[in-house]
Amino acid sequence: MPVIDIHPHIVSPDTKRYPLAPLGGTQSAWSSERPTTYEMLLGEMDAAGVDKAAIVHSSTAYGYDNSYVADAVAAVPSRFTGVYSIDVPAPDAIQTFDYWLTRGCAGMRLFTTGSTLPDQVTWFADRSTYPFWEHAAAKNIPVCMQMKTQAIPLLRQIMDRFPKLSIVLDHLSRAPAADGPPYAAAAELFALARYERLYLKVTPINISPKSWGNGAPETFFGKLVDAFGASRIGWGSNFPNSVGTLAEILGAARNAFSFAKPSDQDWIFGKTAQELYPVLAK
């Protein structure tokens, strides 16, 4: 089964062709300290044994300008597809959405909190965003949500209103696991299992937390697999945001899921990605 990464980032050193305009007004530390071109990403993928990738647009470097990811997808369509970001509440959001679809977009991402936007925003559930959600569902374009656990009630509102929408929860919404089994602190995350079109993205933020406390990968991720099924869980490297080579990051993820049966690992490290982004199955 091919290994597919659904959460690497790229940043170009050519700031004239790809000018910086980070969301929040401040460029993220990782994108300035470890800028990685798509050519460099390909080298890391080859060294790690990663076949393909869904590159996630770097909002903390480029804001809503997806040009660099789009150019990467156009340059290497056999290995890449793209997950783009747009200004969802904007009056021209649908036209902008459709433009990026013509430039290799296979998924969308809403950056609602992060290193340069520490507070959790709530605008993604406003009525002004409804046309975007409806369009994403109609076009069968999955939407990745970069958000905190505290925003799950708002996300449920969106999923209830748009039941045909596919959602991918980045970094498991940073749900806590240090309390250990039965993981009551992550109850809201596990409750999302009832939404059949809700997918989980597991990254180094989840695999290598500051401390597992009373938790452990086999019990926490085992409960995720039991609740959601491996076919709704995908692996993302968060490279180069997360420190380490792509091979090291993949190795840590493989080790964390070593408890899972081989067929489940096939889903987590490849088949789920192909379900979300069918172009990666070609």
SULWO-V331635 format. One record per pair of residues at least 12 apart in sequence whose ideal C-beta (glycine too) atoms are under 10 Angstrom apart, sorted by sequence separation. I is the first residue (numbers start at 0). J is the second residue. D is the distance in whole Angstrom. If there is no record, write none. Layout:
# SULWO-V331635
I_J_D ; I_J_D
This chain:
# SULWO-V331635
19_31_9 ; 40_52_7 ; 56_68_5 ; 68_80_9 ; 69_81_6 ; 83_95_10 ; 111_123_6 ; 154_166_7 ; 173_185_10 ; 174_186_9 ; 176_188_10 ; 220_232_8 ; 236_248_5 ; 252_264_10 ; 255_267_10 ; 256_268_8 ; 54_67_9 ; 55_68_8 ; 56_69_9 ; 68_81_4 ; 83_96_9 ; 85_98_9 ; 109_122_9 ; 110_123_10 ; 111_124_10 ; 144_157_9 ; 172_185_9 ; 174_187_8 ; 175_188_9 ; 206_219_10 ; 235_248_9 ; 236_249_7 ; 40_54_7 ; 54_68_5 ; 67_81_10 ; 68_82_8 ; 69_83_7 ; 85_99_7 ; 109_123_5 ; 154_168_8 ; 171_185_8 ; 174_188_4 ; 205_219_8 ; 206_220_8 ; 234_248_9 ; 253_267_10 ; 37_52_9 ; 53_68_10 ; 54_69_10 ; 68_83_7 ; 83_98_10 ; 84_99_9 ; 142_157_9 ; 172_187_8 ; 173_188_9 ; 174_189_8 ; 201_216_10 ; 205_220_8 ; 234_249_8 ; 236_251_10 ; 252_267_8 ; 253_268_8 ; 10_26_9 ; 65_81_7 ; 68_84_9 ; 83_99_5 ; 172_188_6 ; 236_252_8 ; 252_268_8 ; 10_27_9 ; 37_54_7 ; 54_71_6 ; 65_82_9 ; 66_83_10 ; 83_100_9 ; 151_168_9 ; 171_188_6 ; 174_191_10 ; 235_252_9 ; 54_72_7 ; 65_83_4 ; 81_99_8 ; 154_172_8 ; 205_223_9 ; 234_252_5 ; 8_27_9 ; 10_29_9 ; 52_71_9 ; 53_72_10 ; 64_83_10 ; 65_84_7 ; 83_102_8 ; 85_104_9 ; 109_128_9 ; 123_142_9 ; 142_161_10 ; 172_191_9 ; 201_220_7 ; 234_253_9 ; 249_268_8 ; 10_30_5 ; 14_34_10 ; 52_72_10 ; 63_83_9 ; 64_84_9 ; 65_85_8 ; 83_103_9 ; 84_104_10 ; 87_107_8 ; 148_168_10 ; 168_188_8 ; 8_29_8 ; 9_30_9 ; 10_31_8 ; 54_75_10 ; 63_84_6 ; 64_85_10 ; 81_102_8 ; 83_104_5 ; 123_144_8 ; 151_172_6 ; 199_220_10 ; 234_255_10 ; 8_30_7 ; 12_34_6 ; 35_57_10 ; 62_84_8 ; 63_85_6 ; 81_103_5 ; 82_104_8 ; 83_105_9 ; 85_107_7 ; 87_109_6 ; 109_131_9 ; 142_164_7 ; 143_165_10 ; 144_166_6 ; 145_167_10 ; 146_168_8 ; 150_172_7 ; 201_223_8 ; 234_256_8 ; 10_33_8 ; 11_34_7 ; 12_35_10 ; 13_36_9 ; 34_57_9 ; 52_75_9 ; 61_84_9 ; 63_86_5 ; 80_103_6 ; 81_104_6 ; 82_105_7 ; 83_106_7 ; 84_107_7 ; 85_108_9 ; 123_146_8 ; 141_164_8 ; 142_165_7 ; 143_166_8 ; 144_167_7 ; 145_168_9 ; 146_169_7 ; 147_170_9 ; 148_171_9 ; 149_172_9 ; 151_174_9 ; 168_191_7 ; 10_34_4 ; 11_35_9 ; 12_36_7 ; 51_75_10 ; 54_78_10 ; 62_86_9 ; 63_87_10 ; 79_103_8 ; 80_104_8 ; 81_105_6 ; 82_106_4 ; 83_107_6 ; 84_108_5 ; 85_109_9 ; 87_111_10 ; 107_131_8 ; 136_160_10 ; 137_161_10 ; 139_163_8 ; 140_164_9 ; 141_165_4 ; 142_166_6 ; 143_167_4 ; 144_168_6 ; 145_169_5 ; 146_170_9 ; 148_172_5 ; 149_173_10 ; 199_223_7 ; 232_256_9 ; 8_33_9 ; 9_34_8 ; 10_35_6 ; 11_36_6 ; 54_79_6 ; 56_81_7 ; 58_83_10 ; 80_105_4 ; 81_106_8 ; 82_107_7 ; 83_108_7 ; 84_109_7 ; 107_132_10 ; 132_157_6 ; 136_161_5 ; 139_164_9 ; 140_165_8 ; 141_166_7 ; 142_167_7 ; 143_168_8 ; 144_169_6 ; 145_170_7 ; 147_172_6 ; 148_173_6 ; 166_191_9 ; 174_199_10 ; 199_224_10 ; 8_34_10 ; 9_35_6 ; 10_36_8 ; 11_37_8 ; 34_60_8 ; 51_77_8 ; 52_78_7 ; 53_79_8 ; 54_80_7 ; 55_81_8 ; 56_82_6 ; 58_84_5 ; 63_89_9 ; 79_105_10 ; 80_106_8 ; 81_107_10 ; 82_108_5 ; 84_110_6 ; 120_146_9 ; 124_150_8 ; 132_158_9 ; 135_161_8 ; 136_162_8 ; 137_163_8 ; 139_165_7 ; 141_167_5 ; 143_169_5 ; 144_170_10 ; 146_172_6 ; 147_173_6 ; 148_174_5 ; 8_35_7 ; 9_36_6 ; 10_37_10 ; 30_57_6 ; 50_77_10 ; 51_78_5 ; 52_79_6 ; 53_80_5 ; 54_81_5 ; 55_82_5 ; 56_83_5 ; 57_84_9 ; 76_103_7 ; 81_108_10 ; 107_134_10 ; 119_146_7 ; 123_150_8 ; 133_160_9 ; 136_163_4 ; 137_164_9 ; 143_170_10 ; 145_172_9 ; 146_173_8 ; 147_174_9 ; 148_175_8 ; 172_199_9 ; 199_226_9 ; 229_256_9 ; 232_259_10 ; 7_35_8 ; 9_37_5 ; 29_57_9 ; 30_58_10 ; 31_59_10 ; 50_78_7 ; 51_79_7 ; 52_80_8 ; 53_81_7 ; 54_82_7 ; 55_83_9 ; 56_84_5 ; 107_135_6 ; 119_147_5 ; 121_149_10 ; 124_152_9 ; 125_153_10 ; 129_157_9 ; 132_160_7 ; 133_161_6 ; 135_163_9 ; 136_164_4 ; 144_172_7 ; 145_173_10 ; 166_194_7 ; 171_199_6 ; 172_200_10 ; 199_227_6 ; 206_234_9 ; 9_38_9 ; 10_39_10 ; 30_59_6 ; 31_60_8 ; 49_78_9 ; 51_80_8 ; 52_81_9 ; 53_82_5 ; 54_83_9 ; 55_84_9 ; 56_85_9 ; 69_98_10 ; 73_102_7 ; 74_103_10 ; 106_135_9 ; 116_145_9 ; 118_147_9 ; 119_148_9 ; 121_150_7 ; 124_153_4 ; 128_157_8 ; 132_161_5 ; 135_164_6 ; 136_165_8 ; 165_194_10 ; 167_196_10 ; 168_197_7 ; 170_199_9 ; 171_200_7 ; 173_202_10 ; 176_205_8 ; 185_214_9 ; 198_227_8 ; 7_37_9 ; 9_39_8 ; 27_57_8 ; 29_59_8 ; 30_60_4 ; 37_67_8 ; 41_71_9 ; 52_82_10 ; 65_95_10 ; 69_99_7 ; 72_102_7 ; 73_103_6 ; 117_147_10 ; 119_149_6 ; 120_150_8 ; 123_153_7 ; 124_154_8 ; 131_161_10 ; 133_163_9 ; 135_165_8 ; 164_194_9 ; 165_195_10 ; 166_196_7 ; 167_197_8 ; 168_198_7 ; 169_199_9 ; 170_200_7 ; 171_201_6 ; 184_214_9 ; 197_227_8 ; 205_235_10 ; 229_259_7 ; 234_264_9 ; 9_40_6 ; 26_57_9 ; 27_58_9 ; 28_59_9 ; 29_60_9 ; 30_61_9 ; 36_67_9 ; 37_68_8 ; 40_71_8 ; 68_99_9 ; 72_103_4 ; 107_138_9 ; 119_150_5 ; 122_153_10 ; 123_154_8 ; 124_155_9 ; 129_160_7 ; 132_163_10 ; 133_164_8 ; 135_166_9 ; 165_196_5 ; 166_197_5 ; 167_198_5 ; 168_199_5 ; 169_200_5 ; 170_201_8 ; 171_202_8 ; 173_204_7 ; 174_205_8 ; 177_208_7 ; 182_213_10 ; 192_223_9 ; 201_232_6 ; 202_233_10 ; 203_234_10 ; 204_235_10 ; 206_237_10 ; 229_260_9 ; 232_263_8 ; 8_40_9 ; 9_41_10 ; 27_59_4 ; 63_95_8 ; 69_101_9 ; 70_102_9 ; 71_103_9 ; 72_104_8 ; 112_144_10 ; 113_145_6 ; 121_153_6 ; 124_156_5 ; 129_161_8 ; 132_164_6 ; 155_187_9 ; 162_194_8 ; 164_196_6 ; 165_197_8 ; 166_198_7 ; 167_199_7 ; 168_200_6 ; 169_201_10 ; 170_202_5 ; 173_205_8 ; 176_208_7 ; 177_209_9 ; 179_211_8 ; 182_214_7 ; 195_227_10 ; 198_230_9 ; 199_231_6 ; 200_232_8 ; 201_233_7 ; 202_234_8 ; 203_235_9 ; 205_237_10 ; 220_252_10 ; 224_256_8 ; 230_262_10 ; 234_266_10 ; 7_40_6 ; 26_59_6 ; 27_60_7 ; 37_70_8 ; 38_71_9 ; 41_74_10 ; 45_78_10 ; 65_98_9 ; 66_99_10 ; 69_102_4 ; 70_103_9 ; 72_105_8 ; 107_140_6 ; 108_141_9 ; 109_142_6 ; 110_143_9 ; 111_144_7 ; 112_145_7 ; 113_146_9 ; 120_153_10 ; 123_156_10 ; 124_157_6 ; 154_187_10 ; 158_191_8 ; 162_195_9 ; 163_196_7 ; 164_197_9 ; 165_198_7 ; 166_199_10 ; 167_200_5 ; 168_201_10 ; 169_202_7 ; 170_203_9 ; 171_204_8 ; 172_205_10 ; 175_208_9 ; 177_210_6 ; 179_212_6 ; 180_213_8 ; 189_222_7 ; 192_225_9 ; 193_226_9 ; 194_227_10 ; 195_228_10 ; 198_231_5 ; 199_232_5 ; 200_233_6 ; 201_234_6 ; 202_235_5 ; 203_236_7 ; 204_237_7 ; 223_256_10 ; 229_262_8 ; 230_263_9 ; 233_266_8 ; 234_267_5 ; 25_59_8 ; 26_60_6 ; 37_71_4 ; 41_75_7 ; 44_78_7 ; 65_99_6 ; 68_102_9 ; 69_103_5 ; 88_122_6 ; 96_130_9 ; 100_134_10 ; 104_138_10 ; 106_140_6 ; 107_141_8 ; 108_142_7 ; 109_143_7 ; 110_144_9 ; 111_145_6 ; 112_146_6 ; 113_147_10 ; 119_153_9 ; 123_157_7 ; 132_166_10 ; 162_196_7 ; 170_204_5 ; 171_205_5 ; 176_210_10 ; 177_211_6 ; 178_212_7 ; 179_213_3 ; 180_214_7 ; 185_219_8 ; 188_222_10 ; 189_223_8 ; 192_226_4 ; 193_227_10 ; 197_231_7 ; 198_232_7 ; 199_233_7 ; 200_234_8 ; 201_235_7 ; 202_236_7 ; 203_237_5 ; 207_241_8 ; 224_258_9 ; 229_263_4 ; 232_266_7 ; 233_267_6 ; 234_268_5 ; 22_57_10 ; 23_58_9 ; 26_61_10 ; 36_71_8 ; 37_72_9 ; 40_75_9 ; 44_79_10 ; 68_103_8 ; 69_104_8 ; 87_122_8 ; 88_123_8 ; 92_127_9 ; 96_131_7 ; 105_140_7 ; 106_141_5 ; 107_142_5 ; 108_143_4 ; 109_144_6 ; 110_145_5 ; 111_146_5 ; 112_147_5 ; 152_187_8 ; 155_190_9 ; 158_193_10 ; 159_194_9 ; 161_196_9 ; 169_204_9 ; 170_205_6 ; 173_208_9 ; 176_211_7 ; 177_212_3 ; 178_213_6 ; 179_214_5 ; 180_215_9 ; 188_223_8 ; 191_226_9 ; 192_227_5 ; 196_231_9 ; 198_233_6 ; 200_235_5 ; 202_237_4 ; 203_238_9 ; 206_241_9 ; 207_242_10 ; 216_251_10 ; 220_255_6 ; 221_256_9 ; 224_259_6 ; 228_263_8 ; 229_264_8 ; 230_265_10 ; 231_266_8 ; 232_267_5 ; 233_268_8 ; 234_269_8 ; 4_40_9 ; 7_43_8 ; 21_57_8 ; 22_58_5 ; 23_59_7 ; 38_74_9 ; 63_99_10 ; 66_102_8 ; 68_104_9 ; 87_123_7 ; 92_128_8 ; 95_131_10 ; 104_140_7 ; 105_141_8 ; 106_142_7 ; 107_143_7 ; 108_144_8 ; 109_145_7 ; 110_146_9 ; 111_147_8 ; 124_160_9 ; 148_184_9 ; 151_187_5 ; 155_191_8 ; 158_194_5 ; 176_212_8 ; 177_213_6 ; 178_214_7 ; 179_215_8 ; 182_218_8 ; 189_225_9 ; 190_226_9 ; 191_227_8 ; 192_228_8 ; 195_231_8 ; 202_238_9 ; 204_240_9 ; 207_243_9 ; 216_252_10 ; 219_255_9 ; 220_256_6 ; 224_260_9 ; 229_265_8 ; 230_266_5 ; 231_267_10 ; 232_268_10 ; 233_269_9 ; 7_44_8 ; 21_58_7 ; 22_59_6 ; 37_74_7 ; 38_75_9 ; 41_78_7 ; 65_102_7 ; 88_125_6 ; 90_127_9 ; 93_130_6 ; 97_134_8 ; 106_143_6 ; 107_144_10 ; 108_145_6 ; 109_146_8 ; 112_149_9 ; 148_185_7 ; 150_187_10 ; 151_188_7 ; 154_191_8 ; 158_195_10 ; 175_212_9 ; 176_213_9 ; 177_214_6 ; 181_218_9 ; 182_219_6 ; 185_222_9 ; 189_226_5 ; 194_231_10 ; 200_237_9 ; 203_240_8 ; 204_241_7 ; 221_258_6 ; 229_266_4 ; 230_267_9 ; 233_270_9 ; 234_271_8 ; 235_272_9 ; 19_57_10 ; 20_58_10 ; 21_59_5 ; 22_60_9 ; 24_62_10 ; 37_75_7 ; 40_78_9 ; 41_79_9 ; 65_103_9 ; 87_125_9 ; 88_126_9 ; 89_127_9 ; 92_130_7 ; 93_131_7 ; 96_134_6 ; 100_138_7 ; 112_150_8 ; 148_186_10 ; 149_187_9 ; 155_193_10 ; 158_196_8 ; 176_214_4 ; 180_218_5 ; 185_223_9 ; 188_226_9 ; 189_227_8 ; 202_240_9 ; 203_241_4 ; 216_254_8 ; 217_255_8 ; 220_258_8 ; 221_259_8 ; 228_266_8 ; 229_267_6 ; 233_271_4 ; 234_272_8 ; 4_43_9 ; 21_60_6 ; 22_61_9 ; 23_62_9 ; 40_79_8 ; 65_104_7 ; 88_127_4 ; 89_128_10 ; 92_131_5 ; 96_135_8 ; 111_150_7 ; 148_187_6 ; 151_190_8 ; 155_194_8 ; 158_197_7 ; 175_214_9 ; 176_215_9 ; 179_218_7 ; 180_219_8 ; 188_227_10 ; 192_231_8 ; 202_241_7 ; 203_242_8 ; 216_255_4 ; 217_256_9 ; 220_259_8 ; 224_263_6 ; 229_268_10 ; 232_271_6 ; 233_272_5 ; 4_44_7 ; 17_57_10 ; 19_59_10 ; 20_60_8 ; 21_61_7 ; 22_62_5 ; 87_127_8 ; 88_128_5 ; 90_130_9 ; 93_133_9 ; 100_140_8 ; 148_188_6 ; 151_191_7 ; 154_194_9 ; 176_216_9 ; 179_219_8 ; 182_222_6 ; 191_231_10 ; 203_243_8 ; 215_255_9 ; 216_256_7 ; 217_257_8 ; 218_258_9 ; 224_264_10 ; 230_270_7 ; 231_271_7 ; 233_273_10 ; 3_44_10 ; 19_60_6 ; 20_61_6 ; 21_62_6 ; 22_63_8 ; 37_78_9 ; 87_128_5 ; 88_129_10 ; 93_134_5 ; 97_138_8 ; 99_140_10 ; 180_221_9 ; 181_222_8 ; 182_223_9 ; 207_248_9 ; 216_257_9 ; 217_258_4 ; 229_270_8 ; 230_271_6 ; 233_274_9 ; 2_44_9 ; 7_49_9 ; 18_60_10 ; 19_61_7 ; 20_62_4 ; 37_79_7 ; 65_107_10 ; 87_129_10 ; 88_130_9 ; 89_131_9 ; 92_134_8 ; 93_135_10 ; 96_138_8 ; 111_153_9 ; 155_197_10 ; 176_218_9 ; 177_219_10 ; 180_222_8 ; 206_248_8 ; 216_258_8 ; 217_259_9 ; 221_263_10 ; 224_266_9 ; 229_271_7 ; 233_275_7 ; 4_47_9 ; 9_52_9 ; 17_60_8 ; 18_61_8 ; 19_62_8 ; 20_63_8 ; 56_99_9 ; 65_108_10 ; 87_130_9 ; 88_131_8 ; 111_154_10 ; 154_197_9 ; 176_219_5 ; 215_258_10 ; 224_267_8 ; 228_271_10 ; 231_274_9 ; 233_276_10 ; 17_61_7 ; 18_62_10 ; 20_64_6 ; 87_131_5 ; 96_140_8 ; 175_219_10 ; 176_220_9 ; 203_247_10 ; 207_251_6 ; 223_267_10 ; 230_274_7 ; 231_275_10 ; 2_47_8 ; 4_49_5 ; 7_52_5 ; 9_54_6 ; 19_64_9 ; 86_131_10 ; 87_132_8 ; 109_154_10 ; 174_219_9 ; 203_248_6 ; 206_251_6 ; 207_252_9 ; 2_48_6 ; 3_49_7 ; 4_50_9 ; 5_51_9 ; 6_52_9 ; 7_53_8 ; 8_54_7 ; 9_55_9 ; 11_57_10 ; 14_60_10 ; 18_64_8 ; 85_131_8 ; 176_222_9 ; 202_248_9 ; 206_252_5 ; 1_48_9 ; 2_49_5 ; 3_50_6 ; 4_51_8 ; 5_52_7 ; 6_53_8 ; 7_54_6 ; 8_55_6 ; 9_56_9 ; 10_57_6 ; 17_64_8 ; 63_110_10 ; 176_223_10 ; 205_252_9 ; 206_253_10 ; 220_267_9 ; 1_49_9 ; 2_50_6 ; 3_51_5 ; 4_52_4 ; 5_53_5 ; 6_54_9 ; 7_55_7 ; 8_56_8 ; 9_57_7 ; 18_66_9 ; 56_104_9 ; 62_110_9 ; 87_135_9 ; 171_219_9 ; 203_251_7 ; 206_254_9 ; 207_255_8 ; 1_50_4 ; 2_51_8 ; 3_52_7 ; 4_53_7 ; 5_54_9 ; 6_55_5 ; 8_57_5 ; 10_59_9 ; 11_60_9 ; 17_66_6 ; 54_103_10 ; 171_220_10 ; 174_223_9 ; 203_252_8 ; 206_255_5 ; 0_50_9 ; 1_51_6 ; 2_52_10 ; 3_53_7 ; 4_54_9 ; 5_55_8 ; 8_58_9 ; 10_60_5 ; 11_61_9 ; 16_66_8 ; 17_67_5 ; 56_106_10 ; 58_108_8 ; 202_252_8 ; 205_255_8 ; 206_256_9 ; 4_55_10 ; 8_59_9 ; 9_60_9 ; 10_61_8 ; 16_67_8 ; 17_68_10 ; 54_105_10 ; 55_106_8 ; 56_107_9 ; 58_109_9 ; 59_110_8 ; 201_252_7 ; 8_60_8 ; 53_105_7 ; 56_108_6 ; 58_110_4 ; 171_223_8 ; 203_255_10 ; 17_70_8 ; 53_106_6 ; 55_108_6 ; 57_110_10 ; 144_197_10 ; 13_67_9 ; 16_70_9 ; 56_110_9 ; 59_113_6 ; 201_255_8 ; 11_66_9 ; 55_110_10 ; 58_113_7 ; 59_114_6 ; 60_115_10 ; 87_142_9 ; 141_196_8 ; 143_198_9 ; 145_200_10 ; 201_256_8 ; 11_67_5 ; 59_115_5 ; 113_169_9 ; 144_200_9 ; 10_67_7 ; 58_115_8 ; 59_116_8 ; 83_140_10 ; 109_166_10 ; 113_170_10 ; 141_198_7 ; 143_200_7 ; 9_67_6 ; 58_116_9 ; 82_140_9 ; 111_169_10 ; 8_67_10 ; 9_68_7 ; 11_70_9 ; 82_141_8 ; 84_143_9 ; 106_165_9 ; 108_167_8 ; 110_169_9 ; 8_68_9 ; 11_71_9 ; 82_142_9 ; 107_167_10 ; 109_169_9 ; 112_172_10 ; 136_196_9 ; 9_70_10 ; 82_143_6 ; 84_145_9 ; 106_167_7 ; 108_169_7 ; 112_173_9 ; 171_232_9 ; 9_71_6 ; 22_84_8 ; 168_231_10 ; 22_86_10 ; 167_231_9 ; 170_235_8 ; 167_233_7 ; 169_235_8 ; 201_267_7 ; 170_237_8 ; 167_235_9 ; 169_237_9 ; 199_267_9 ; 9_79_9 ; 200_271_9 ; 7_79_9 ; 9_81_10 ; 199_271_9 ; 200_272_10 ; 198_271_7 ; 198_272_10 ; 3_78_10 ; 5_80_9 ; 200_275_9 ; 6_82_8 ; 198_274_8 ; 3_80_10 ; 5_82_8 ; 198_275_6 ; 30_114_10 ; 29_114_8 ; 30_115_10 ; 82_167_9 ; 27_113_8 ; 28_114_7 ; 23_110_9 ; 27_114_5 ; 28_115_9 ; 56_143_10 ; 58_145_8 ; 82_169_10 ; 22_110_6 ; 26_114_10 ; 27_115_6 ; 53_141_10 ; 55_143_7 ; 22_111_10 ; 25_114_9 ; 26_115_7 ; 23_113_8 ; 25_115_5 ; 53_143_9 ; 55_145_9 ; 22_113_8 ; 23_114_8 ; 24_115_8 ; 25_116_9 ; 23_115_4 ; 24_116_10 ; 143_235_9 ; 21_114_10 ; 22_115_6 ; 23_116_5 ; 21_115_6 ; 22_116_6 ; 23_117_9 ; 21_116_10 ; 23_118_10 ; 5_106_8 ; 6_108_10 ; 167_271_9 ; 167_275_7 ; 165_274_9 ; 165_275_7 ; 53_167_10 ; 55_169_8 ; 114_240_9 ; 113_240_10 ; 143_275_9 ; 141_274_9 ; 141_275_5 ; 140_275_10 ; 141_276_8 ; 5_141_10 ; 140_276_10 ; 6_143_8 ; 5_143_8 ; 139_277_9 ; 55_200_9 ; 82_235_10 ; 6_167_9 ; 5_167_8 ; 6_169_7 ; 5_169_10 ; 6_170_8 ; 106_275_7 ; 105_275_8 ; 106_276_6 ; 105_276_4 ; 105_277_8 ; 105_278_6 ; 105_279_8 ; 103_278_9 ; 53_233_9 ; 55_235_8 ; 55_236_10 ; 59_240_9 ; 53_235_8 ; 55_237_9 ; 52_235_9 ; 57_240_9 ; 52_236_8 ; 49_234_10 ; 55_240_10 ; 52_238_9 ; 49_236_8 ; 47_236_8 ; 49_238_9 ; 47_238_9 ; 44_236_9 ; 80_272_9 ; 5_198_9 ; 43_236_9 ; 52_245_9 ; 82_275_9 ; 6_200_6 ; 44_238_9 ; 82_276_8 ; 5_200_6 ; 6_201_9 ; 43_238_7 ; 80_275_10 ; 81_276_9 ; 5_201_10 ; 6_202_6 ; 40_236_10 ; 43_239_8 ; 49_245_6 ; 80_276_5 ; 5_202_9 ; 6_203_9 ; 47_244_7 ; 48_245_9 ; 49_246_9 ; 80_277_9 ; 81_278_10 ; 4_202_10 ; 6_204_10 ; 40_238_7 ; 46_244_7 ; 47_245_4 ; 48_246_8 ; 80_278_5 ; 39_238_10 ; 40_239_8 ; 46_245_7 ; 47_246_4 ; 49_248_10 ; 79_278_9 ; 80_279_6 ; 39_239_8 ; 45_245_9 ; 46_246_6 ; 47_247_8 ; 49_249_7 ; 79_279_9 ; 43_244_6 ; 44_245_6 ; 45_246_10 ; 47_248_8 ; 48_249_7 ; 78_279_9 ; 80_281_10 ; 43_245_4 ; 44_246_9 ; 47_249_5 ; 76_278_8 ; 35_238_7 ; 42_245_9 ; 43_246_7 ; 47_250_8 ; 35_239_5 ; 77_281_8 ; 33_238_9 ; 34_239_8 ; 35_240_10 ; 40_245_8 ; 43_248_9 ; 44_249_10 ; 76_281_9 ; 33_239_4 ; 39_245_10 ; 43_249_10 ; 72_278_9 ; 32_239_9 ; 33_240_8 ; 29_237_9 ; 33_241_10 ; 29_238_10 ; 30_239_8 ; 33_242_8 ; 29_239_6 ; 30_240_8 ; 32_242_10 ; 35_245_10 ; 29_240_5 ; 28_240_9 ; 29_241_8 ; 27_240_8 ; 29_242_9 ; 51_269_9 ; 49_268_9 ; 50_269_8 ; 53_272_7 ; 49_269_10 ; 52_272_9 ; 51_272_8 ; 50_272_10 ; 51_273_9 ; 53_275_8 ; 53_276_5 ; 52_276_10 ; 51_276_9 ; 53_278_9 ; 53_279_7 ; 6_233_8 ; 51_278_9 ; 52_279_8 ; 5_233_5 ; 6_234_8 ; 7_235_7 ; 8_236_9 ; 51_279_5 ; 4_233_9 ; 5_234_7 ; 6_235_2 ; 7_236_5 ; 8_237_8 ; 9_238_10 ; 10_239_8 ; 50_279_9 ; 51_280_9 ; 3_233_8 ; 4_234_7 ; 5_235_5 ; 6_236_6 ; 7_237_7 ; 8_238_7 ; 9_239_9 ; 51_281_10 ; 3_234_8 ; 4_235_6 ; 5_236_9 ; 6_237_5 ; 7_238_5 ; 8_239_7 ; 2_234_8 ; 3_235_9 ; 4_236_5 ; 6_238_8 ; 7_239_8 ; 8_240_6 ; 4_237_9 ; 7_240_9 ; 8_241_10 ; 4_238_7 ; 6_240_9 ; 7_241_10 ; 6_241_9 ; 7_245_7 ; 4_245_7 ; 7_248_9 ; 4_248_9 ; 4_249_8 ; 2_249_7 ; 4_252_10 ; 2_252_10 ; 2_253_9 ; 0_261_9 ; 0_262_9 ; 2_265_10 ; 0_264_8 ; 1_265_9 ; 4_268_9 ; 5_269_10 ; 0_265_4 ; 3_268_7 ; 4_269_10 ; 0_266_9 ; 2_268_5 ; 3_269_5 ; 5_271_8 ; 6_272_10 ; 1_268_9 ; 2_269_6 ; 3_270_9 ; 5_272_5 ; 0_268_7 ; 1_269_5 ; 3_271_8 ; 4_272_8 ; 0_269_5 ; 1_270_9 ; 3_272_4 ; 0_270_6 ; 2_272_9 ; 3_273_7 ; 5_275_7 ; 1_272_9 ; 5_276_7 ; 1_273_8 ; 3_275_9 ; 0_273_9 ; 3_276_8 ; 5_279_9 ; 3_279_6 ; 3_280_9 ; 1_279_8 ; 1_280_9
